[in-house]
Amino acid sequence: MEERDPVQRSFALRRGVRDSFEGLSEAEDTDTATVSRLTEEVRRRLMEAGASGGNAASAESVARSVVDEERLRRQLRNQPMDAEGVLGGILQAVVGLGTIDEYRRMPGTTEIMINGTQSAWVYRGDERLSIPALSQEALARTVELLLRESGESIGPMNPLVDARLLGSRMRINIVDRSVSPYGYAITLRIFPEQPLDLESLVAKGTLSKQAADFLIAMVRARANIVIAGGTSSGKTTTMAALTERIPERERVIFIEAPSELPHTNPNHVVWETRRASAEGGKTVTIGDLIVNAMRARPDRIVVGEVRDGAALEMMEAMGTGHEGSLTTLHANDARDVFVRLLSLMYMGMRHDMPERMLYYKIYSAIDVVLFQREMLERLGGGPGRVRRQVTEIHVVTNIDWSTGQIQTGELFQYDGERLRCLGGELSPRLVERCSRYGVAVPRLVRD
């Protein structure tokens, strides 16, 4: 029989691990209770020794000792026990992420959502599965473990946490029980170690082949691109696929809150926002980092998302020589992007500025707008399948100086079945950009 590490073996002992999320057998349930009881014993001994679960070596040593003692007691009573499986369950609870660890490790898991003690859900690919709700004790312990792994703190004075788990590609959002009647609310987003590339997005139907080729050309021609959409529409995934096409010779500064994007370029740096600390540490915002990035000689600036007055700094950077920059934005459709940017830029204004001037900054900064949605496809009589779909791709063509309105040309549109090319031409600015960087002007063939 193939050997598995203790954590993997423990999956068979924990409630809700199986894909079917069915109940465990009586023997497995007995070992689950054993895991819970011995976990508390391990924590007690670690506390007495002045150690903690953060020290994995100490925790494993104590856990092995406790499991060996239990195994010997079971042998005297002629009771079988899966010692390695129980050990794995203990280590999950002490040095992993507790009760949710098995769901996090399941292949295909993208998000775990815990709604206090009321309910909990796992998102796996296109599925949304209900899992057993956590008790108050398990919920508090899970929050404790997540905060330890992220280096953050939470409480009535600091009720919201949005952070990255250290050394991993996972992001957490925690709402404190002081503002959440059901108890701590947790959203854990898990990014794949191998993010989807443009070819994979084409295979999944998110993009058409012609649209992907167009976007590759725009990245190489250093067009400034805004990827817009709603929550969970796949903006970050699309941005990751596009940043992968940035030539390796270019220096890229990634600015995020917190860091989510993969970084394949050898000459890159990642900066994350920071909130003020109790020790007096200064708040560092997206806007602060964008301003500082312009002093660090980047070829491109990639901002994970603009959601406040940092939009003004982003438009300034895009429009003053940092060509080929990318960002994401929440919006209702492609044309709504400009209205959203305008409202965000007002938030960042330090002095009065005419609206027409702000629109000009947007016009001079943005070349391409891509919009995508999270869509539910009905599959027969079943619950349906959630997928991400690019629905519009526009290029900025001109500005109406009498009204300040930005004019665009729609090149691609989703018709309910697939993303179709509408034909059309690029703006003179993009044609010049292609020529300057040696990129063939994309030939748009109407579908």
Protein Blocks (a to p, Z undefined) as FASTA:
>chain_A
ZZddfklmmmmmpghkamnlpacdfklmmmmmmmmmmmmmmmmmmmmnopafklmmlmmm
mmmmmmmmmmmmmmmnopacdfklmmmmmmmmmmmnojmlmmmmpghiabdcdehjlbcc
ddehjbccddddddfklmmmmmmmmmmmnopacdfklmbccdddehiacddddddfklmm
nbpadddddddfbdcdfklmmmnomacfklmmmmmmmmmnopacddeddehilmmmmmmm
mmmmpcfkbccdddddddfbdcfbfbbcddddddddfkopacddfklmmmmmmmnopabd
cdfbacbfklmmmmmmmmnopghiacddddfblklmmmmmmmmmmmmpcbdcdfklmmmm
mmmmpmbdcddddddddehjbnbjaddddfbdcddfbdcfknopacdddfbdcehjaccd
ebiaddfklmmmmmmnopacdddddZZ
